[in-house]
Amino acid sequence: MPRKWDWLKDEIKGFELIRSAPLIFKFISGKLKGPDDLVKCALCPNMCRHACPISIVDGKETTSPAGKARIAFFIRDGKLELNLENIEPLYTCLSCDACSQWCPFEFSVSNLTRPIKEEAVKKGITFKEFSEVFKNLEEYGYVYGEPRDKEMVKEGNILYLRGCTIREKYPEVEKKASKVLESLGYQPFTTSEKCCGIPAYNLGNIALFKKLAKEQAEIINSSGADVVVTSCPSCAYAYRMLYPKYGIKINPKIFHITEFLEGKIKGLKAKGTVTFHDPCKLAIGLKRPELLEKLLLSIEGLEVKSPRRKGKETFCCGYGGSAIPRLNAQLADEISNERLKELKEEADVIVTACPTCKLAFESNYGKALDIVELLYDVLRG
C-alpha cells in the first residue's frame, strides 16, 4: 500500500540535490508546517480525498478536503463573502481527520478551516439547524435539552462520565460499563456532568465551548476522583487534547474505557463471530488505532473479522463532527451505509466503542454493540 509521503517523494526526486535537500530537511524536521498551512492545503492536488468519507460518498469538488481549504482561503482573504452559502461546504466535514493520516504534513482540514467557522459564529452567521444545539447547551449544558436522568451514584473510586448520547440514548451502556468495572474490583460513580463542549467546538462556537469546558472541569476536579473513565472517545479527546489548548486543566487522569480496560481483561471465553468499527476519535484523535481490535482478540474463542478500513485508516460512521447529521441527514446516512456495507461483509454483529457510532449504525438498520455490552454478556456467560 502506498504511504502518505510517496507522492511527494515522486514529485521532488527529479530536483537537483541543491533544491531537494532543503525541502527534505524541512519536511523531516516538521518545518514545512507554518502560519500559512491553509495555503499549502489549498494548493494540494487533493491527495487525501481517497480517504475522506465526504469525498467518497458526496463526490463534489467543493466538499473535498482541498476544496474546503480553498473556500476557507478565499473567505479569509476577502475574495469570497462570509455567508451561509459559502461556509456550508466547510461544515460538510465529519472532523474525523482521515485527511491528516494521508497528508505528509498531517494537516487536519477541520482544524485549518475552523477559524472561518469561529468568525462566522461571532458575526451571527450560523445555520438555523444549529440553533437548538446552542440553546440546549447554553440552558442545560446538555445537547439533548433538559436531562431526564436524575439518579446518580455518588460514592466510589472511579468517576464514570457517560457523555450526552449515552445519557440520552443508551442508559444500558452506562449500567453495563459499571458492571464490567465492578467485576474488576472498581467502584464507579457518576455525577451531574455537563456536555464536554465538543459539539460547540465543532460548530465554531468557541465561547460556548470554553464556558462548558470550564464548568465540566470544575465538576470533574471537585469530584474527588483520581481516575476518570468515559465511554465516549470524543469526550476523552476533548478533556485530554482540547481543554489544555485553552488553559483548562483537569486534575484526574482521563481514560477512554478501552484504554482503562487494556491489560485488565483476562481469561474471558466466548463463541461467535464479530467485526469491529474503530471510532475516529479513538483511533486517530487519541492515537489508539489498535486498541479495540486488541481487546476483542483477548477473548478466547471469539472470531474477530477485520474490516478493510480499520485503525488509522478507519472510515467515519457518518455522524461525526456534529454538523452533517443536522445540515444534511441524507448524506450522513449515506456515509453510514457505505461503512455498514463493508462491515456487514465481515459479520452481522458490529462492535464499536463510541455511542455516536452505535447510534449511526442502528439508525441505518445495523446491529451494533458497544464493547462494554459485549464484555458484559461474556462475563455473564
N, C-alpha and C positions, 0 to 999 in steps of 0.2 A: 504494500500500500504506500502511495506517495506520502512524504512528510511535508509539513506545512512550509518549510523553507526551500523545498526542492525547486519550485518555480522561480524563486528569487535567485538561487544559485545559477539556474539556467540563463537568467537574464544578464548576470554580470560576468559569466565565465568568458565572454568574448572581450571584456575590457582589458586594457593593458594593466599590468601589475600596479603601476603608479596610480591608476584610477581606482582599481578594485580594492587594494589593500586598505585604504582609509575607510571605505564602506564596510568591509568585512570587520574591521576593528570596532567601528561604531555599533555594528549590529551585535557582535559578541558582547560588548560592554553595556548594551542597552541604551547607548547614547543617540540612537536614531529616533527614540521617543522624545517628544518635546512639547513646547507650548502650542504648536500648531498641528497636532496629531489629526485633527479633523480634516485638514487639507490633505494629509497623506492618505487617509482613509477614502476621501472623496475621489482622489486621483487613481486609486487602485482599480484594476480591471475586475473587481468583484470575485476575487479568487476564493472567497469563503462561501459564496452563495449556494454551493452544492450541499453545505451543512446547515443552512438556515431553513427551519421548517416553514417560515413565511414564504421564502422564495420558492421552495419546492412545491408548495400547495397553491399559493396565490399566483406566482409566476410573473408578477408585474415588476418592471424596472424601478418604478418609484418606491416600491416597498422592499427592494433588495437591500442588503447591507450598505453597499457603496451608494446606492440611490438615496437612502435616508441621509447618509453623510453629506451628499451633495446638496440636498434640500436644506439641511441644517446650516451648511456653509453659506449658501446664498441668503438665507434669512439673517444669519449673523452679520453678513456684510452689507445688508440693506438692499440686496438685489431682488429679494422676494419679500413680500409683505408678511408680517407676523399675523396670520389669521387662521381660522379653523381649517379652511381648505388646505392650506399649505402645511399645517402641522399634523394633519391626520396621518400621513404616512409615517411620521416619527413615532406615533402611538401604535402603529401597526407593527408592534415588536413585542416579543414574549419575555424579554430580559433574561433569556436562557443562557446567553453568552456563548452559544455554539460557534459564533463567528470568531471569538477570541482563540478558540482551540485550533483554528486553521490560519490565523494571522501570524506572520513572522514576528510582529511587534506586540502580539497579544492585545490588540485593540478590542475593546468592547464597544460596539456601535451604540448600545443602550447608554453607556456612560458618556460617550462622545456627544450624543445628541441631547442629553439630559438638561444642559444649561438653557437650551431653547425652550424646553417644556417648562422649566422653572420660571423663565422670563414671561412666558405666556400666562401662567397661573397668576403671577404677580400683577399682571395687567388686566386680569379678569377675563382672559381669553381661554375659555375652557368648555368642554363638551357637556351638554345637559345630562348625558349618561353618567357623568362623574359626580353630579350634584348630590345624589343620595349617599354615595360613599363618603364624601366630605362631610355632609351633615351628620351622618351616623358617627363618624369618627370624632367630630367636634363635640357632639352632645353626649355620647355614651362611651367613647373610646373603644368602639367595637364596630366592625364592618357591617354587621347584620342588624344594627339598631339596638334597642334595649335588650340586654342579656336576659334570657329566660331562666338560666340555671341559677339557683340560689344557694344550694347546699355545697359546702366546701369542707374538706378535711384539713384541719389547721395544725395538726401536730405530726411530726415525722422528722426524718433526717435527709430527705431529698425533696427539693421543690420541683414538682412536675408542672410545667407550663404547657397548656393544651394548644393555645392559638385559637383564632376565631373560628376556623372551619370545623375543627374537632368539637369545640364547644357547641356550635350550632347544628352541625350535620351528623357528627359521629361520636356521640357520648359513649357508645360502646367501645370505641377505640381507647378512650381515656380509662374506662374500667378495666379493660384487658391489659393495657400498659401497666396499670397499677398492680394487677395480679402477677404479671411477669416479673416486675421489680420486687414484689413481696416474696416471690418464690426464690429469689436470690438473696433474701435476708435484709432487704431495704424497706424503709417505711416512707413511701412517697406521700406528700401532702400538696394540696392546691391552695390557691389564693385568688382574690378578686382581681385578676390580671387585666391589663389593658391590651389593646392591639399593639403589636411590636412597632407598627408605623410603616411597614414596608409598602402597603398599598398607596399611601400618600406619597412616599418616596418615588415609587414607580410612576406615579401620575404627575410628578413635578411639583407637588405641594410641600416644599421643604419646611416651611414654617409649621405646618401641621405635623409633619414627620418629627421635627425636633420637640414639639410640645408633647407628643405621645411618647417619644423615646425617653424624655426626662421623667415623665410620670411613671412609665414602666420600670425604668432603672431604680426609681425610689421605692417602688413596690418590691422589687427583687432584693435590693440592698437592705431593706428593713425586715425581710422575711426571716432572717436568722439562719438561712441555709448557706452551707459551704459549697453545695453542688446543685446545679440546676439542669434538669433534663427536659427536653421538649421533643414532641413527635413531629414538629413542623420544621423542615430544613430552612424555610425562608425566615422563620423566627430566629433560629440559631445563627443564620447568616447575618441578620440584622444586628443581633446582640454582639457578635464577635467581629464583624467586618465593618459595619456601618456606624454603629454608635461611637467607636473610638475616633472616627474621622471628624465627628462633630464635638469631640471633647466630652462625651458622655460615658462615664465609667460604670461598669458592672463589677462588683467585687467577687461574687461566687464564680466558680468555673462553670462554663456553659458547655453542655454536650447535646448533640442530636442523639436520640435514643439508640440509633445503630452504633454510634461511637461509644456510648456508655456500655452497651451490651458486648462490645468487641472483646473476645477472650474470656467472657464470663459464661457463655452458653456452651455447655459441655454435656456429653452423654445423652443427647436427645436422639430419638429414633422416630421415623415416620415413613409412611408409604405414599406413593402418588407422584405426580409429575406437575411441575410448575415452571413458569418462566418469570422474568422479573423486568421491571422498568426502573432504571436509575433516575431519581429526581434530579433536575438540572442543578438546583441549589446545593444538593449534597455532593454530586459527582464533580461539578465544575466550581460552584461557588465556595464550598467548604473543602474542595480538593480531596475528596474521598471517593474516587471513582470505582474502587474495588470492593467497597465495604458491604453493600447489600448482597452481592453475589457470595462474598466470603461467609457471611452469616448463614445463608441458605445452604451452602456446601458443608457447613459444620453439622448439619442434621443428617445423621446416618440413615441411609435407605431412601432419602428423598431424591428423586431425579430432577435435576435442575437444567433446563434447556436455556442456553444463552441466546438472546436476540442478536441480530447482526449489528445493530447500533446500540452500544452499551458503553458504560464507563464515561470517559471524557467525550466520547462520540455519541452520547445518548441523544434521543430525539424528543423534544418537549411534548408534553401531554396536550398542549393546545390552550390550556387555561392559565398559563404563566403570565407574569408581568402586569396583572391587574386590569389592563386596558382592553385587550382583544375580546374577552367574553362580554364586555359591556358595549363596545363600539361595533363589533362585528361577530355576533354569536355564531353565524353560519360558518365563517372562516375558522373560528375556534373549534367548532365541531368537526370540520373537515380535517383539520390537523390531528385532532384526537382519533378520528377514524383511520387516518393514514398510519398512525402509530399502532392502533389496535389491530389493523390488518397484519402488520408484521408480527406482533406479539402472539396473535391467535394462531399463526402458523406453527408456533412452538408448543403452545399448551393452552388449555381452556382457562386455567387459573393463573392470574397475573398477580405477582406480589410486588408491592411498592413500599415506599417509606415516606410518603407525603400525602396529607389529606386532600390537597388540591388535585394531585394526580388521580387519586382514588375517585374523587368527585367527577373529574373529566371523563374517566373511563366508564364509570357507572351511569353517567348521563348519556352515554352513547352505547349502552347495552353490552358493556364488557363486565366480566366478573373480576373484581379487583379486591385484594386483601391487603391491609396494612401488615407489615412484618410482625407487629405485636399480636395481631389476630391469629396469624399462623402459629406463632410461638405459643400462644395461649392454648390453642387447640392441641398442639403437640404435647404440651405439658399435662394436659388433662387426659391424654392417651386416647 
